[in-house]
Amino acid sequence: MSSGPRDTTSPRRALITGAAGGIGAAIARVLHTGGATVIVTDVDLDAARATAAIIGGAEAVHLDVRSEKSVRSAIGSITSRHGPLDVLVNNAAVCSNLEFESVPEPVWSVDVDVVLGGAIRLCQAVLPGMREARRGAVVNVASVNGHRYFGNDTYSAAKAGLLNLTRGLAAQYGPYGVRVNSVSPGTIATPIWEERLATDPHALDKAASWYPMGRVGTVDDVAEAVAFLAGDRASWINGIDLPVDGGLLAGSRAMAVDIGAAVVDAD
């Protein structure tokens, strides 16, 4: 059986938003290791430069995903130097943690505008070049929160919108050789947890008990999944969401045991 034609969208020029740290920095590192020319973008340029320096050979660019002017300026400058992007990873996100009825509009609007609005702005700026080149891959970093209720209502709503955007763009741009997919991480051990762990040192351990695989995720778990969807081995994968969640969306055996719906192992 033929394996089909080899895809020409191997990561060569890859831009990652929100890449100064955490998951974004790991994605940048893994793509760079795979041979991509990596552009590390973030609203915090100093932090982006630090990440680019650690990676070595990466470029740091200031990018505010909430500003169309910033997005257009950055993409114009990058493509003038490097040519059309081959890979776009929409990773930038913020997440408020307030009771739903108490979240003021200036707060929830940031959740939505960074997560969903940012992805829309980047895709509008990047996809025309990919369409013209008839190649390219977009990977959106969604979340299990976009699939089920796990709190953080407005952030979760924005992530659900990102999943829908992924499917819609995949259908529209697939005929031009452009693939659009997403990953949905579960709980990932990132520096953002440091403040929570300072007051609750066992927070991640407690979270791990929810996951069928018995642990929370790492930034590399997500980065490797993104690199797969961005590269040749995923050449006929388009419009899907890949959960990177240790089985959380499959169900919780721990909960089933607690309510007496599952047999506890004898050992």
C-alpha positions in Angstrom: 0.0 0.0 0.0 1.3 3.4 -0.9 2.0 5.8 2.0 0.8 8.7 -0.2 2.7 11.8 -1.2 5.1 13.3 1.2 3.9 16.6 2.6 5.9 19.7 1.9 4.9 21.5 5.0 7.8 20.4 7.2 8.4 23.1 9.8 10.7 25.6 8.3 9.5 29.1 9.4 7.4 28.8 12.5 5.8 31.5 14.6 4.6 30.8 18.1 2.5 33.4 20.1 2.8 33.7 23.8 6.2 31.9 23.6 8.2 33.7 26.3 7.6 30.9 28.7 5.7 27.8 29.7 4.0 25.8 26.9 4.9 28.4 24.2 8.6 28.3 25.0 8.6 24.5 24.9 6.9 24.5 21.5 9.5 26.9 20.2 12.3 24.7 21.5 10.9 21.5 20.1 10.2 23.0 16.7 13.7 24.5 16.6 15.2 21.1 17.5 13.2 19.7 14.5 14.9 22.1 12.2 12.5 25.1 12.0 13.5 28.7 11.9 11.6 29.8 15.0 10.1 33.2 15.7 9.4 33.6 19.5 6.7 36.2 19.9 5.2 37.7 23.1 3.9 40.9 24.5 6.9 40.8 26.8 9.8 41.3 24.4 12.5 41.0 27.1 11.2 37.6 28.1 10.8 36.5 24.5 14.5 37.5 23.9 15.5 35.5 26.9 13.7 32.4 25.6 15.1 32.9 22.1 18.6 33.1 23.6 18.1 29.9 25.6 16.9 28.1 22.4 19.8 29.5 20.3 19.2 30.6 16.8 15.6 31.7 17.4 14.3 35.2 16.8 12.3 37.2 19.3 9.6 39.6 18.1 7.2 41.8 20.1 3.6 40.9 19.4 0.4 42.0 21.1 -2.2 39.6 19.8 -5.0 42.0 21.0 -3.8 44.7 18.5 -4.4 44.3 14.8 -1.8 46.9 14.1 0.8 45.0 16.2 -0.1 41.7 14.4 0.0 43.2 10.9 3.3 45.0 11.6 5.0 41.9 13.1 3.8 39.5 10.3 4.8 42.0 7.6 8.2 42.4 9.1 8.8 38.7 9.6 7.6 37.7 6.1 9.7 40.4 4.5 12.8 38.9 6.1 11.9 35.2 6.0 9.2 34.7 3.4 5.7 33.3 4.1 5.3 31.3 7.4 5.1 27.6 7.1 3.7 27.1 10.7 1.6 29.3 13.0 1.0 28.2 16.6 -1.7 30.2 18.3 -0.7 29.7 22.0 -1.2 33.1 23.7 -3.8 33.0 26.5 -4.8 34.5 29.7 -7.3 33.1 32.2 -9.2 34.9 34.9 -10.1 33.0 38.0 -13.2 34.8 39.4 -16.7 33.6 40.2 -18.7 34.0 37.0 -21.2 36.6 38.3 -18.4 38.7 39.6 -16.2 38.8 36.5 -16.2 42.4 35.2 -16.3 43.0 31.5 -12.7 44.5 31.4 -11.5 41.1 32.8 -13.6 38.6 30.8 -13.1 40.5 27.6 -9.3 40.0 27.9 -9.8 36.3 28.2 -11.8 36.2 25.0 -9.8 38.7 23.1 -6.4 37.1 23.8 -7.5 33.5 23.3 -10.0 33.8 20.5 -9.5 37.3 19.1 -5.7 36.8 19.0 -6.0 33.6 17.0 -8.4 35.3 14.6 -6.1 38.2 14.0 -3.1 36.0 13.5 -4.9 33.6 11.1 -6.2 36.6 9.1 -2.6 37.9 8.7 -0.9 34.6 8.0 -3.4 32.4 6.1 -3.3 34.4 2.9 0.4 33.8 2.5 -0.1 30.1 3.2 -2.9 29.9 0.7 -0.8 31.5 -2.0 2.1 29.2 -1.2 -0.3 26.3 -1.2 1.2 24.9 2.0 1.2 25.5 5.7 0.0 24.3 9.1 -1.8 26.1 11.8 -2.0 24.6 15.3 -4.2 26.2 17.9 -3.6 25.5 21.5 -7.1 24.9 22.9 -7.9 23.2 26.2 -10.0 20.5 27.8 -11.9 23.5 29.2 -13.3 23.9 25.7 -14.9 20.5 25.8 -16.1 20.1 29.4 -16.8 22.2 32.5 -13.7 22.6 34.6 -14.3 26.2 35.8 -12.8 29.5 34.4 -16.0 30.2 32.5 -15.0 33.0 30.1 -11.6 31.4 29.3 -13.4 28.1 28.7 -15.9 29.8 26.3 -13.0 31.3 24.4 -11.3 27.9 24.1 -14.5 26.4 22.8 -14.7 29.1 20.2 -11.1 28.3 19.2 -12.1 24.7 18.6 -14.9 25.8 16.3 -12.6 28.2 14.5 -10.1 25.4 13.9 -12.7 23.2 12.2 -14.1 26.1 10.1 -10.6 27.2 8.8 -9.6 23.6 8.2 -12.6 23.2 5.8 -11.9 26.5 4.1 -8.2 26.3 3.6 -7.7 22.5 3.2 -8.2 22.8 -0.6 -5.1 25.1 -0.7 -2.9 22.6 1.0 -3.2 24.3 4.4 -4.0 22.3 7.5 -5.5 23.7 10.6 -5.6 21.5 13.8 -5.6 22.0 17.5 -4.4 20.4 20.7 -6.3 20.4 24.0 -4.0 20.2 27.0 -5.3 19.2 30.4 -3.5 20.4 33.6 0.1 21.2 32.7 2.8 21.9 35.2 4.0 25.3 34.2 5.4 28.3 36.1 1.9 29.8 36.3 1.3 27.2 39.1 4.0 28.6 41.3 1.7 31.1 43.1 -0.9 28.4 43.8 1.8 25.9 45.0 3.1 28.5 47.4 -0.2 28.4 49.3 -1.1 24.8 48.5 2.0 22.7 47.9 -0.1 19.6 47.0 -2.3 21.3 44.4 -0.8 19.4 41.5 -0.8 16.1 43.4 -4.5 16.5 44.0 -5.0 17.4 40.3 -3.1 14.3 39.3 -5.7 12.1 41.0 -8.3 13.1 38.4 -6.2 11.8 35.5 -6.4 8.2 34.3 -2.6 8.2 33.8 -2.1 9.4 37.4 -0.1 12.5 36.6 -0.4 16.0 35.3 1.1 16.9 32.0 4.4 18.6 31.1 5.1 21.3 28.7 7.0 18.8 26.5 3.9 16.6 26.3 2.1 19.5 24.6 5.0 20.6 22.5 5.6 17.2 21.0 1.9 17.0 20.0 2.1 20.4 18.4 5.2 19.5 16.5 3.5 16.3 15.2 0.5 18.2 13.9 2.7 20.8 12.3 4.9 18.3 10.5 5.1 15.8 7.7 3.8 12.9 9.6 0.4 14.6 10.0 0.2 15.5 6.3 -3.4 14.1 5.9 -4.7 15.3 9.3 -6.8 18.4 9.1 -9.6 19.9 11.3 -9.0 17.7 14.3 -8.5 18.4 18.0 -5.9 16.2 19.7 -6.4 16.0 23.5 -3.2 16.0 25.4 -4.8 15.2 28.7 -3.7 11.9 30.1 -7.2 10.5 29.4 -9.2 13.1 31.3 -11.8 13.6 28.6 -12.2 9.8 28.3 -13.6 9.8 31.9 -12.6 9.7 35.5 -12.2 6.3 37.1 -11.4 7.9 40.4 -14.8 9.5 40.4 -16.4 6.2 39.3 -14.7 4.5 42.3 -15.8 7.3 44.7 -19.5 6.9 43.7 -19.3 3.1 43.7 -19.7 2.6 40.0 -16.3 1.0 39.5 -14.6 -1.9 41.2 -11.5 -1.0 43.2 -8.4 -3.0 42.3 -7.6 -5.7 44.8 -4.0 -4.6 44.9 
